[in-house]
Amino acid sequence: MASGSAVTIKQEFPDGGGDGGSASASLESRILEVCKQNSKGIPDTVLQLNLPGLVQQEKVAAINVLLTKGLLELVQGKNQQLLYKVRDPQTLSDVKGSDDQERLVYQIIKESSNKGIWIRDIRRGSGLAAPPLNKILKRLENKKLIKAIKSVGDSKKKVYMLFDLEPDRSVTGGAWYSDQDFDAEFVHVLNQTCFKFLQEKVEAASKLHVDPLLKLSRSFATPEEVWKYIQELGLLSNEVNLGVDDIETILNTLIYDGKVEMTISVNQSDKSGRTKMFRAIQPLTASAGLMRIPCGVCPVFDNCQEGGSVSPSTCIYMKEWLDY
């Protein structure tokens, strides 16, 4: 080697070349891609299987960066197992300025959609004790991010949901409830009005000079026809959102009372090909009181069971009916 000549030594790095920041960013991206495989989160074992040969220290450092950036969160899965979960970008925007615990509680409530979630389930999902959880819920309510709704299934129990959601009818009771109280008078008026319409339908059909089978067919009405009749009468206030399904519930109670019969009509224009048709009939005997129990129009009937949150023994409407 000639005297005075310069020697350049090239440094080589085992991962990502000389740009350590680029290598870290690449590792963070790979971790996020693996976590996106399951929206509910993945355990550390799955992460390790998808990233073989990964040095533990590098993995921990990358995960800490993702947690700090708010791109990843730790949630509890089944059997108290910790899971890595990619955070929803919309949630990050909604709870901007909130801490990790607030974001976690907000996400749990968001996943419950418009059916809401009880505080006991929030506590189980978040792993938070009651005092700090109550403070977080209060802060989120003050920010108008969530709201508490009383459930018709249990007036003493509240469910939480996002502030701008319309509660599901299983929570509010639908059209039959006003401020979580069963509106028996409104149901009675609808019952009588629907029956009157069906009676008029039968009378109009009996005056037709047509084939007896066609006359019988003309005496039936669909729930849509009855619903349209109710709308045209103007019985409903703007606050009452009465749907065709609600009218069908009323018509079913008339069947139980022995005042109405139902048949199925095959209709090619309908998506299901089957249309329910209802017709007023002359009852052979007076209906028993058992046929008019509150269960007939209860919106949470399917959830009613002894020992459950909704049960016959704790139903205040059943008690009032029995006392009456």
Summary of the structure (lengths in Angstrom):
residues: 324
radius of gyration: 31.2
end to end distance: 113.0
largest distance: 124.7
contacts: 836
relative contact order: 0.06
helix: 51%
strand: 15%
